[in-house]
Amino acid sequence: MHKIATLFALTTALTVSSCVNDLDREPKFDVTSASVYADPANYKAVLAKLYAVMSVSGQQGPSGKPDISGIDEGTSNYMRLLWKLQELPTDEAVIGWNDQTIQDFHAMRWTSSDGFVAAMYNRIFYLVAASNEFIRETGDDRLATRNITGDAATNARTYRAEARFLRALAYYHAIDMFGNVPFVTEADAPGSFLPRQATRQELFNYVESELKALETELSAPRQAEYGRADQAAVWTLLAKLYLNAQVYTGTARWNDVITYTSKVIGANAYTLESTYGNLFLADNNSSRETILPVTFDGLNTKTYGGMTFLIHASIGGSMPVREFGVNSGWAGLRTTSALVGQFTDPSGRTDKRAMFYSQGQTLEIADITRFTDGYAVTKYKNVTRAGQAGKDPAGDFVDTDFPLFRLADVYLMYAEAVVRGGTGGSAANALNYVNLLRQRAYGGTTGNITAAQLTADFILAERARELYWEGTRRTDLIRYNRFTEGTYLWPWKGGTAAGRAVEAFRALYPIPATDLVANPNLKQNTGY
């Protein structure tokens, strides 16, 4: 495995960028792609590394051999960066630290030289490059050359389809956060060339076509190993792509949202977890609601990013650390009164999804850098349903998986598409799906809403209540024209206590300045 990881780092590095003279050198490794891929037994191990790009930060855990350089390994983990860039510029999260430019995100004043933005961009394209390499090496022509046939060839084709899915997921994140970005596939041989910049529309079309092609190449829903992509993961990602199509391309695709959410729901493979909080515990791998997780294990996927970050950084002040199954709090993450206010019910009913810690915490934030300003969020814990702490006896690293896709989100996407005029769905079903979530939240039907109450604005609020801190909020606010605009303000939006509108161009992150210098084919996003 170590040799495979070493080769993997070498080949993907050559794919991302390299100097012409460097390519003339003999590799100083005792394995090559020819020797690794000659043995089909190695293929699953390399595929596992592709999945691990989202959860760990390098070739060993928790640090020491990073996949990308130029930034602290723990702070530059894919999932940690994705979460920060999707949550910190919104009403759902603030962070108390002063690391580098981290305060620029809630203040919405980042620049093209921001290290966190560049690291997210680089993580995305590391996954693209790594996936391209694997896809290239498992093509039918390569399998035939190596005389790999039968079950071994069948398995290789399934692994290749999963790599294509992961590449599509990475490009989806690029579309959502950066817009027009460099574009490379397995057809582009690794070497010294400058990728062209594809438009957001082109990338949208490419991801759409890739995902549609994969529908029949992956396992049926819930038939793959836990943590691996299946058909339902493809359908969910297509639904997310279509949900935001008007932002990405200028053309709404509500009918398609209904089509693909209906496929997930109609598979009858997923059910809502009966207790909301169980979705975010150390044994959440047993849930039948999660469609695709980013997996973590306190012994085998040690990282200072991912869920280790999300759990430790959420604890501080007078919070009882041991109840969270870890050894310490990093006193960083809290939320704003705007999110807390989403759970206010005039009738006094209790929404069990409101998982906040208020003892010794102020509701309003006078100083973002002070942990006791703002309610803490207790959603994620490294304990099981039985109250047992995770596997790591030291309490440093966690077992809790991140629910990247889950059924509740699919229900809400279906409902939004129906409310916004999509055809092929049912208003009755949309109402039922929302009320199923509310019945779980209220422990009965007291929280049910009527058909007249099911509006687009209600669904945006319900998405906050159901999906807060799950990395959807920035995208949701942009889709509703409430991210940069002054029509919706929250504490410290734009760097002022009362909140303010910011420049419209901040609906996209900038192409990192370093990549613009390196590749003259690229043009910067407007405003930067």
C-alpha positions as a printed NumPy array, in Angstrom:
array([[  0.   ,   0.   ,   0.   ],
       [  2.829,   2.398,   0.783],
       [  4.368,   1.782,  -2.638],
       [  1.007,   2.275,  -4.307],
       [  0.511,   5.528,  -2.442],
       [  3.995,   6.668,  -3.452],
       [  3.339,   5.899,  -7.111],
       [ -0.03 ,   7.574,  -6.838],
       [  1.556,  10.761,  -5.528],
       [  4.11 ,  10.703,  -8.34 ],
       [  1.706,  10.125, -11.211],
       [ -0.852,  12.665, -10.044],
       [  1.842,  15.251,  -9.472],
       [  2.934,  14.804, -13.081],
       [ -0.659,  15.115, -14.188],
       [ -1.264,  18.391, -12.363],
       [  1.897,  20.202, -13.401],
       [  5.529,  19.57 , -14.194],
       [  8.472,  21.184, -15.921],
       [  9.561,  19.781, -19.265],
       [ 13.043,  18.897, -18.012],
       [ 11.607,  17.095, -14.999],
       [  9.739,  14.753, -17.31 ],
       [ 13.026,  13.595, -18.802],
       [ 14.282,  12.283, -15.473],
       [ 14.178,   8.623, -14.517],
       [ 11.701,   8.115, -11.64 ],
       [ 13.449,   7.247,  -8.377],
       [ 10.833,   4.715,  -7.323],
       [ 10.929,   0.92 ,  -7.258],
       [  7.425,   0.714,  -8.722],
       [  5.898,   2.179, -11.865],
       [  2.376,   2.443, -13.2  ],
       [  3.137,  -0.579, -15.376],
       [  4.021,  -2.751, -12.396],
       [  1.198,  -1.562, -10.173],
       [ -1.554,  -1.833, -12.765],
       [ -0.275,  -5.16 , -14.047],
       [ -1.796,  -6.713, -10.915],
       [ -5.571,  -6.205, -10.697],
       [ -5.382,  -6.854,  -6.954],
       [ -3.932,  -3.344,  -6.607],
       [ -6.847,  -1.561,  -8.262],
       [ -9.159,  -1.386,  -5.276],
       [ -6.386,   0.025,  -3.102],
       [ -5.783,   2.863,  -5.544],
       [ -9.536,   3.486,  -5.813],
       [ -9.643,   3.709,  -2.023],
       [ -7.104,   6.516,  -2.22 ],
       [ -9.426,   8.446,  -4.538],
       [-12.204,   8.272,  -1.967],
       [ -9.719,   9.147,   0.768],
       [ -8.824,  12.432,  -0.952],
       [-11.951,  13.907,   0.619],
       [-11.273,  12.627,   4.129],
       [ -7.496,  12.635,   4.65 ],
       [ -4.873,  15.127,   3.619],
       [ -1.921,  13.078,   2.463],
       [ -0.086,   9.787,   2.163],
       [ -0.07 ,   9.081,   5.892],
       [ -2.174,  10.158,   8.819],
       [ -2.628,  12.568,  10.359],
       [  0.16 ,  14.544,   8.67 ],
       [  3.66 ,  14.329,   7.258],
       [  3.281,  13.524,   3.555],
       [  0.675,  15.967,   2.199],
       [ -1.039,  15.614,  -1.169],
       [ -0.708,  19.36 ,  -1.76 ],
       [  1.912,  21.758,  -0.458],
       [  2.114,  25.379,   0.574],
       [ -0.408,  25.246,   3.425],
       [ -0.798,  23.488,   6.764],
       [ -1.963,  19.934,   6.096],
       [ -4.705,  19.86 ,   8.728],
       [ -6.293,  23.138,   7.682],
       [ -6.229,  22.176,   4.003],
       [ -8.169,  18.905,   4.178],
       [-10.753,  18.68 ,   1.344],
       [-13.809,  18.258,   3.554],
       [-12.632,  20.838,   6.075],
       [-12.1  ,  23.393,   3.302],
       [-15.395,  22.545,   1.611],
       [-17.252,  23.001,   4.888],
       [-15.531,  26.306,   5.684],
       [-16.09 ,  27.812,   2.242],
       [-19.752,  26.747,   2.202],
       [-20.648,  27.624,   5.809],
       [-18.455,  30.427,   7.165],
       [-19.694,  33.095,   4.681],
       [-23.31 ,  32.44 ,   5.776],
       [-25.682,  32.904,   8.694],
       [-24.909,  29.405,   9.962],
       [-21.335,  29.641,  11.232],
       [-18.562,  31.837,  12.566],
       [-15.094,  30.824,  13.738],
       [-13.159,  32.41 ,  16.57 ],
       [ -9.635,  31.888,  15.328],
       [ -7.324,  34.314,  13.57 ],
       [ -5.438,  31.77 ,  11.469],
       [ -4.203,  33.444,   8.296],
       [ -7.261,  34.892,   6.492],
       [ -9.944,  32.761,   8.131],
       [-11.888,  35.812,   9.385],
       [-12.241,  37.058,   5.812],
       [-14.864,  34.423,   5.07 ],
       [-17.668,  35.517,   7.37 ],
       [-16.711,  39.131,   6.623],
       [-16.898,  38.228,   2.898],
       [-13.726,  40.057,   1.913],
       [-11.494,  37.285,   0.534],
       [ -9.098,  37.963,  -2.344],
       [ -7.51 ,  35.97 ,  -5.17 ],
       [ -4.394,  35.466,  -3.033],
       [ -6.281,  33.784,  -0.191],
       [ -4.53 ,  30.581,   0.88 ],
       [ -7.704,  28.741,   1.883],
       [ -9.384,  29.481,  -1.451],
       [ -6.272,  28.293,  -3.296],
       [ -6.112,  25.136,  -1.187],
       [ -9.75 ,  24.265,  -1.965],
       [ -9.099,  24.823,  -5.66 ],
       [ -5.971,  22.661,  -5.481],
       [ -7.756,  19.879,  -3.592],
       [-10.447,  19.805,  -6.275],
       [ -7.929,  19.521,  -9.072],
       [ -5.82 ,  17.   ,  -7.205],
       [ -8.914,  14.757,  -7.1  ],
       [ -9.577,  15.45 , -10.794],
       [ -5.986,  14.607, -11.741],
       [ -5.878,  11.502,  -9.56 ],
       [ -9.165,  10.277, -10.988],
       [ -7.997,  10.928, -14.545],
       [ -4.902,   8.814, -13.941],
       [ -6.913,   5.896, -12.57 ],
       [ -9.505,   6.117, -15.349],
       [ -6.746,   6.169, -17.957],
       [ -4.979,   3.148, -16.473],
       [ -8.168,   1.08 , -16.211],
       [ -9.427,   1.697, -19.751],
       [-10.441,  -1.369, -21.718],
       [ -7.407,  -1.029, -23.985],
       [ -5.042,  -1.082, -20.99 ],
       [ -6.871,  -4.03 , -19.433],
       [ -6.59 ,  -5.98 , -22.688],
       [ -2.884,  -5.174, -23.008],
       [ -2.325,  -6.54 , -19.509],
       [ -4.486,  -9.603, -20.222],
       [ -6.889,  -8.712, -17.41 ],
       [-10.165, -10.498, -18.12 ],
       [-13.166, -12.068, -16.397],
       [-14.153, -10.915, -12.91 ],
       [-10.978,  -8.859, -12.555],
       [-11.874,  -6.838, -15.659],
       [-15.487,  -6.474, -14.51 ],
       [-14.353,  -5.16 , -11.138],
       [-11.917,  -2.776, -12.814],
       [-14.729,  -1.304, -14.911],
       [-16.839,  -0.75 , -11.788],
       [-13.92 ,   0.947, -10.062],
       [-13.401,   3.102, -13.168],
       [-17.058,   4.169, -13.047],
       [-16.638,   5.16 ,  -9.394],
       [-13.562,   7.2  , -10.29 ],
       [-15.602,   8.965, -12.967],
       [-18.233,   9.743, -10.334],
       [-15.627,  11.195,  -7.971],
       [-14.234,  13.314, -10.8  ],
       [-17.765,  14.547, -11.578],
       [-18.237,  15.388,  -7.887],
       [-15.004,  17.383,  -7.876],
       [-16.037,  19.244, -11.022],
       [-19.448,  19.914,  -9.446],
       [-17.675,  21.605,  -6.537],
       [-15.618,  23.583,  -9.068],
       [-18.76 ,  24.678, -10.926],
       [-20.424,  25.733,  -7.7  ],
       [-17.526,  27.611,  -6.117],
       [-15.311,  28.8  ,  -9.001],
       [-17.397,  28.822, -12.191],
       [-15.083,  28.786, -15.213],
       [-12.107,  26.533, -14.455],
       [ -9.357,  24.523, -16.173],
       [-10.63 ,  21.339, -17.781],
       [ -8.754,  18.067, -18.186],
       [ -9.888,  14.466, -18.59 ],
       [ -8.192,  11.101, -19.031],
       [ -7.863,  11.938, -22.737],
       [ -5.277,  14.586, -21.85 ],
       [ -1.998,  12.744, -21.391],
       [ -0.039,  13.867, -18.338],
       [  2.8  ,  16.197, -19.126],
       [  3.741,  19.796, -19.624],
       [  0.699,  21.476, -21.114],
       [ -1.6  ,  24.274, -20.087],
       [ -5.253,  23.254, -19.702],
       [ -7.872,  25.36 , -21.391],
       [-10.511,  27.12 , -19.307],
       [-14.002,  25.695, -19.716],
       [-17.084,  27.824, -19.175],
       [-19.52 ,  27.07 , -16.39 ],
       [-22.032,  25.947, -19.015],
       [-19.52 ,  23.573, -20.61 ],
       [-18.641,  22.052, -17.256],
       [-22.31 ,  21.715, -16.363],
       [-22.932,  19.85 , -19.615],
       [-19.909,  17.633, -19.055],
       [-20.839,  16.665, -15.489],
       [-24.433,  16.058, -16.568],
       [-23.344,  13.769, -19.416],
       [-20.869,  11.875, -17.233],
       [-23.418,  11.233, -14.514],
       [-26.065,  10.098, -16.985],
       [-23.579,   7.696, -18.533],
       [-22.817,   6.259, -15.098],
       [-26.429,   5.451, -14.19 ],
       [-26.142,   1.911, -15.495],
       [-22.488,   1.343, -14.58 ],
       [-22.713,   1.582, -10.81 ],
       [-24.339,  -0.683,  -8.244],
       [-28.046,  -0.443,  -7.495],
       [-28.953,   1.706,  -4.454],
       [-27.447,   0.353,  -1.215],
       [-25.871,  -2.612,  -2.998],
       [-22.322,  -1.244,  -2.92 ],
       [-20.031,  -1.325,   0.091],
       [-20.75 ,   1.43 ,   2.595],
       [-19.011,   4.638,   1.608],
       [-18.862,   3.848,  -2.111],
       [-20.911,   5.57 ,  -4.798],
       [-23.924,   3.803,  -6.267],
       [-26.764,   4.759,  -8.599],
       [-28.529,   6.742,  -5.885],
       [-25.399,   8.855,  -5.367],
       [-25.42 ,   9.599,  -9.116],
       [-29.117,  10.548,  -9.049],
       [-28.629,  12.76 ,  -5.993],
       [-25.697,  14.605,  -7.531],
       [-27.689,  15.12 , -10.737],
       [-30.558,  16.522,  -8.667],
       [-28.175,  18.933,  -6.928],
       [-26.753,  20.   , -10.275],
       [-30.237,  20.644, -11.676],
       [-31.433,  22.341,  -8.475],
       [-28.89 ,  25.097,  -9.091],
       [-28.985,  25.03 , -12.89 ],
       [-30.432,  28.531, -13.161],
       [-27.434,  29.88 , -11.226],
       [-24.921,  27.817, -13.173],
       [-26.349,  28.174, -16.698],
       [-29.18 ,  30.726, -16.645],
       [-31.797,  28.041, -17.37 ],
       [-33.929,  26.429, -14.667],
       [-34.225,  22.628, -14.675],
       [-36.933,  21.975, -12.06 ],
       [-38.462,  19.096, -14.035],
       [-35.133,  17.28 , -13.948],
       [-34.822,  17.801, -10.196],
       [-38.144,  16.013,  -9.809],
       [-37.074,  13.223, -12.163],
       [-33.897,  12.362, -10.279],
       [-35.135,  12.886,  -6.736],
       [-38.054,  10.619,  -7.664],
       [-35.56 ,   7.94 ,  -8.716],
       [-33.868,   8.073,  -5.318],
       [-37.159,   8.02 ,  -3.445],
       [-38.668,   5.372,  -5.709],
       [-35.746,   3.012,  -5.127],
       [-37.211,   2.375,  -1.654],
       [-33.691,   1.739,  -0.407],
       [-33.496,   4.661,   2.018],
       [-35.578,   5.564,   5.054],
       [-35.529,   8.507,   7.424],
       [-33.627,   7.914,  10.649],
       [-36.196,   7.914,  13.443],
       [-34.087,  10.18 ,  15.691],
       [-32.495,  13.188,  14.013],
       [-29.436,  13.305,  16.275],
       [-28.464,   9.725,  15.433],
       [-27.451,  10.892,  11.957],
       [-24.416,  12.672,  13.376],
       [-22.941,  10.181,  15.849],
       [-19.937,   7.851,  15.776],
       [-22.061,   4.915,  14.603],
       [-23.99 ,   6.827,  11.952],
       [-22.691,   4.317,   9.416],
       [-25.685,   2.186,  10.428],
       [-28.197,   4.758,   9.184],
       [-30.356,   3.923,   6.182],
       [-30.888,   7.633,   5.491],
       [-27.364,   8.431,   4.297],
       [-26.895,   8.033,   0.551],
       [-23.189,   8.922,   0.394],
       [-20.938,   9.708,   3.361],
       [-17.398,  10.962,   3.676],
       [-16.098,   8.263,   5.973],
       [-13.853,   8.62 ,   9.019],
       [-12.33 ,   6.189,  11.493],
       [-10.469,   7.228,  14.625],
       [ -7.818,   4.568,  14.101],
       [ -7.523,   4.268,  10.326],
       [ -8.257,   7.723,   8.887],
       [ -6.423,  10.066,  11.205],
       [ -6.677,  13.672,  10.129],
       [ -6.841,  17.132,  11.664],
       [ -9.423,  18.062,   9.057],
       [-12.79 ,  16.531,   8.313],
       [-14.893,  15.468,  11.259],
       [-11.963,  15.769,  13.678],
       [-12.044,  19.482,  12.942],
       [-15.812,  19.792,  12.951],
       [-16.259,  18.113,  16.34 ],
       [-13.25 ,  19.483,  18.238],
       [-13.649,  23.033,  16.894],
       [-17.309,  23.117,  17.981],
       [-16.44 ,  22.628,  21.659],
       [-15.368,  25.354,  24.073],
       [-16.468,  27.462,  27.004],
       [-18.276,  25.407,  29.653],
       [-19.239,  22.616,  27.275],
       [-18.738,  19.084,  28.711],
       [-15.993,  17.796,  26.435],
       [-16.296,  14.108,  27.323],
       [-19.944,  14.047,  26.254],
       [-18.676,  14.599,  22.722],
       [-16.313,  11.6  ,  22.823],
       [-13.105,  13.593,  22.391],
       [-10.354,  14.803,  24.688],
       [-10.497,  18.542,  24.112],
       [-12.291,  21.441,  22.527],
       [-10.624,  23.811,  20.097],
       [-13.019,  26.682,  20.902],
       [-13.669,  27.84 ,  17.375],
       [-17.042,  27.284,  15.708],
       [-20.399,  28.761,  16.756],
       [-23.521,  29.995,  15.022],
       [-25.369,  33.293,  14.696],
       [-28.702,  34.366,  16.124],
       [-30.077,  34.231,  12.571],
       [-29.851,  30.433,  12.511],
       [-31.134,  30.104,  16.069],
       [-34.077,  32.282,  15.05 ],
       [-35.051,  29.824,  12.316],
       [-36.246,  27.502,  15.072],
       [-38.476,  30.059,  16.798],
       [-42.026,  28.734,  16.876],
       [-44.75 ,  31.187,  17.964],
       [-46.826,  28.321,  19.351],
       [-44.032,  27.221,  21.656],
       [-43.519,  23.851,  20.004],
       [-40.036,  22.345,  20.327],
       [-38.051,  21.469,  17.228],
       [-35.682,  18.676,  18.211],
       [-33.296,  19.639,  15.435],
       [-32.325,  22.796,  17.352],
       [-29.089,  21.409,  18.811],
       [-27.458,  24.393,  20.507],
       [-25.447,  24.943,  23.682],
       [-26.317,  28.227,  25.373],
       [-24.973,  27.923,  28.939],
       [-22.397,  30.669,  29.352],
       [-22.889,  31.668,  25.708],
       [-24.505,  34.869,  24.465],
       [-27.05 ,  34.692,  21.668],
       [-25.67 ,  37.768,  19.933],
       [-22.043,  38.067,  18.876],
       [-20.151,  41.157,  19.995],
       [-16.737,  39.674,  19.22 ],
       [-16.403,  36.857,  16.676],
       [-13.033,  35.83 ,  18.112],
       [-14.529,  35.135,  21.563],
       [-15.939,  31.608,  21.767],
       [-18.642,  32.479,  24.3  ],
       [-20.166,  34.968,  21.843],
       [-22.776,  33.042,  19.879],
       [-24.466,  29.736,  20.652],
       [-22.393,  26.606,  20.163],
       [-23.721,  23.803,  17.952],
       [-23.903,  20.287,  19.439],
       [-24.975,  18.472,  16.266],
       [-21.874,  16.336,  15.713],
       [-20.466,  13.967,  18.365],
       [-17.915,  11.172,  18.495],
       [-20.138,   8.933,  20.612],
       [-22.424,   6.078,  19.624],
       [-26.145,   5.805,  20.256],
       [-25.244,   3.842,  23.385],
       [-23.075,   6.713,  24.605],
       [-19.716,   5.029,  23.944],
       [-16.814,   7.153,  22.736],
       [-15.187,   6.445,  19.377],
       [-12.388,   3.937,  18.785],
       [ -9.394,   6.218,  19.351],
       [ -8.533,   5.71 ,  23.047],
       [ -6.695,   9.034,  23.158],
       [ -9.805,  10.901,  22.005],
       [ -7.973,  12.78 ,  19.272],
       [ -9.568,  11.349,  16.128],
       [-13.178,  10.487,  15.441],
       [-15.374,   7.793,  13.889],
       [-18.286,  10.024,  12.873],
       [-18.962,  10.109,   9.135],
       [-20.018,  13.258,   7.298],
       [-23.424,  12.859,   5.564],
       [-22.574,  14.312,   2.154],
       [-25.892,  13.166,   0.621],
       [-28.942,  12.013,   2.568],
       [-32.606,  11.333,   1.981],
       [-33.899,  14.396,   3.841],
       [-32.102,  16.652,   1.36 ],
       [-33.639,  14.681,  -1.513],
       [-37.119,  15.237,  -0.03 ],
       [-36.496,  18.975,   0.245],
       [-35.116,  19.209,  -3.301],
       [-38.212,  17.459,  -4.62 ],
       [-40.483,  19.814,  -2.679],
       [-38.666,  22.926,  -3.857],
       [-38.806,  21.846,  -7.493],
       [-42.555,  21.225,  -7.233],
       [-43.185,  24.571,  -5.532],
       [-41.136,  26.356,  -8.187],
       [-43.303,  24.939, -10.97 ],
       [-41.536,  21.743, -11.989],
       [-43.714,  19.16 , -13.703],
       [-43.833,  15.436, -13.182],
       [-44.175,  15.713,  -9.433],
       [-47.024,  15.965,  -6.98 ],
       [-47.875,  18.827,  -4.641],
       [-49.338,  16.264,  -2.237],
       [-46.093,  14.285,  -2.223],
       [-44.047,  17.442,  -1.73 ],
       [-46.121,  18.385,   1.307],
       [-45.9  ,  14.856,   2.665],
       [-42.098,  14.731,   2.353],
       [-41.704,  18.039,   4.216],
       [-44.114,  16.946,   6.921],
       [-42.252,  13.662,   7.369],
       [-39.193,  15.728,   8.304],
       [-41.245,  17.891,  10.632],
       [-42.852,  14.886,  12.285],
       [-39.395,  13.62 ,  13.145],
       [-38.418,  17.091,  14.349],
       [-41.475,  17.517,  16.597],
       [-42.075,  13.916,  17.644],
       [-45.542,  13.907,  16.085],
       [-47.82 ,  15.85 ,  13.793],
       [-47.928,  19.07 ,  15.824],
       [-45.338,  20.628,  13.505],
       [-47.099,  19.715,  10.274],
       [-47.769,  22.505,   7.805],
       [-50.585,  22.996,   5.318],
       [-50.359,  23.141,   1.532],
       [-50.747,  26.933,   1.678],
       [-47.709,  27.188,   3.953],
       [-45.456,  25.219,   1.617],
       [-43.77 ,  28.084,  -0.208],
       [-40.267,  28.536,  -1.595],
       [-39.373,  30.762,   1.368],
       [-40.611,  28.136,   3.796],
       [-38.454,  25.498,   2.106],
       [-35.337,  27.685,   2.379],
       [-35.989,  28.036,   6.124],
       [-36.683,  24.314,   6.415],
       [-33.412,  23.544,   4.65 ],
       [-31.636,  25.638,   7.308],
       [-33.386,  23.743,  10.098],
       [-32.776,  20.309,   8.594],
       [-29.366,  20.706,   6.909],
       [-27.481,  23.325,   8.934],
       [-23.733,  22.687,   9.161],
       [-23.927,  20.116,   6.34 ],
       [-22.282,  22.309,   3.707],
       [-25.341,  23.428,   1.719],
       [-26.089,  26.923,   3.027],
       [-23.936,  29.1  ,   0.737],
       [-25.325,  27.345,  -2.363],
       [-28.888,  27.648,  -1.048],
       [-28.6  ,  31.362,  -0.312],
       [-27.129,  32.036,  -3.76 ],
       [-29.994,  30.141,  -5.417],
       [-32.476,  32.296,  -3.473],
       [-30.619,  35.576,  -4.246],
       [-29.895,  36.155,  -0.554],
       [-26.173,  35.558,  -0.311],
       [-24.652,  38.893,  -1.309],
       [-27.824,  40.959,  -1.497],
       [-29.188,  43.275,   1.177],
       [-32.583,  41.534,   1.155],
       [-31.34 ,  39.134,   3.83 ],
       [-28.796,  40.126,   6.465],
       [-27.278,  38.251,   9.371],
       [-24.879,  39.254,  12.16 ],
       [-21.465,  40.251,  10.834],
       [-22.326,  39.629,   7.205],
       [-19.87 ,  41.792,   5.304],
       [-17.891,  42.525,   8.483],
       [-20.439,  44.716,  10.269],
       [-22.341,  43.731,  13.399],
       [-25.766,  44.344,  11.87 ],
       [-24.781,  42.844,   8.52 ],
       [-24.64 ,  44.519,   5.127],
       [-24.901,  43.718,   1.435],
       [-21.651,  42.815,  -0.299],
       [-20.485,  42.857,  -3.904],
       [-22.442,  40.542,  -6.177],
       [-19.261,  39.024,  -7.599],
       [-18.692,  37.202,  -4.283],
       [-21.215,  34.591,  -5.351],
       [-18.112,  33.001,  -6.92 ],
       [-14.691,  32.504,  -5.397],
       [-11.702,  33.798,  -7.382],
       [ -9.379,  31.691,  -9.483],
       [ -6.204,  31.663,  -7.336],
       [ -3.716,  34.28 ,  -8.443],
       [ -0.955,  31.659,  -8.552],
       [ -2.834,  29.634, -11.164],
       [ -3.475,  32.717, -13.283],
       [  0.27 ,  33.382, -13.36 ],
       [  1.047,  29.755, -14.181],
       [ -1.566,  29.376, -16.916],
       [ -2.17 ,  32.296, -19.308],
       [ -5.204,  30.448, -20.715],
       [ -7.14 ,  31.39 , -17.591],
       [ -9.196,  34.523, -16.997],
       [-10.143,  35.752, -13.554],
       [-13.723,  35.804, -12.328],
       [-15.353,  39.213, -12.453],
       [-14.536,  41.531,  -9.567],
       [-11.249,  40.037,  -8.429]])
